[in-house]
Amino acid sequence: MTAVTGFVFTYLLLKQYLARRQPHQLAWAVGMFLYAAAAVIETVSEYTQSWDPLVYRFYYVMAATLVLYLGLGTVYLIFKHKIWGHIYLAYTLALTAVFLYASLNAQLVTAKLVPGITVGGNAMATTVRLFSFACTIPGTLALLGGAIYSVIRFAAKREYAYRMWANVLIAAGTIAIATAGALARRGEAVGLYPAEMAGAALLLWGFMKAGSLKQGAAAARARAETST
């Protein structure tokens, strides 16, 4: 169910991107696709009660980088000058490439590839696990920090209340997924899947609700015309 939900979210975000051609929508779609793909791999592991070492290498990179792409979308959304998004994009693509190379060539602790259990980074070499932190920390800070900034920014603007509530949802979803992921990396996977699904649902709800600033600007103009 989590994987299906993730792919539906990806489709909706791509549809939104094709209609508006905004880079933040594409970045969010990529992040949600990675989330859905990782969920598929988790489901297969649960069903087969096994972990394929090669598949695990790709899974580990996808599970860690997805928040980086979600954070990229937020950077593109909140900064007026796209240069900051472009810089974050360069960092994201370079880190993803190096991370994937390192994961494919690292020594795995196969004894920790426990069948049917989300093993986080426990089976991966310590040097490679550092790449995970280089993804999750800036990704979470961008996603959560951007959401908090937007909540504060739009809280006093009635026409933009939808953006405030959208970012409240994004912040809540980020906290849910980040907390679940952190516990999983410590080996505490109980409740991981429900938390991931709930977090993803909150994120998508926020992403779709955020819309564009044009909606709020139009409401402000309409109110000004009515008052005059």
Steps between C-alpha positions, in 0.01 A plus 500: 500500500782741583662441160171546314434822688849623415454437128160673503667799667774496237241504221311791655817705544615427144157601373532825694849555359386445140226757552713767668864410414634599842830337607385439858219277374742288296742469793217391731384247239849348484515482879160330521598255223810398696282462807256274312779294343664447839163394640467240221836354592403488867177321407684243288742437785210446739326264255807293403660516844831582335728787400683489167839671560498691170142617546584606853781724371255689279236504772737656749581787264135559408384499862766755597484735200121534475490766772780684320277539192201601712720765662611612153137565410456715808812703422370571150164598644601741774792684337412767247836471327535156340879506537462353851294216363754443224783481755301252711422301182870475412575378853213250483599349165870482586434341839253250353756388239786464751272333756378244246854421387614454859201280583552273197865449588480476880543187708169383645455338838277226361424363847301819564285461190225354714224346283180700488622780727585857410864508595575869447872545453604223738627277219695778328861600562543792741673715237198468269253573781654847529350579159158428647545774758619736224161440336257480787630789710495778234187351342309499827626846595395640161159332509421575864671836513329615182163391635549683831621812318192495275264450794643811666501693173136433410345482849389865499381507138139391471513446123796268543361294788494197270879524468539517877294186555671326210834550670366386835414172327843483334674558833291229669570253220872575510517441874310169466725363225823629657412349838403165349819491293720586796343222708541253213871581475525414871334166430158602639278427199173452690238732351733608219263431212192670652715800592644517148156484345354762734799727444479466122126572507560818701777608263292450189201674656728794575665497157166496318347762731795737459404583143663824390526856626280613210197356680561719805586804288176463307304479828675812628416695183137387516472613862660836417257556210204407720606740776531787252 
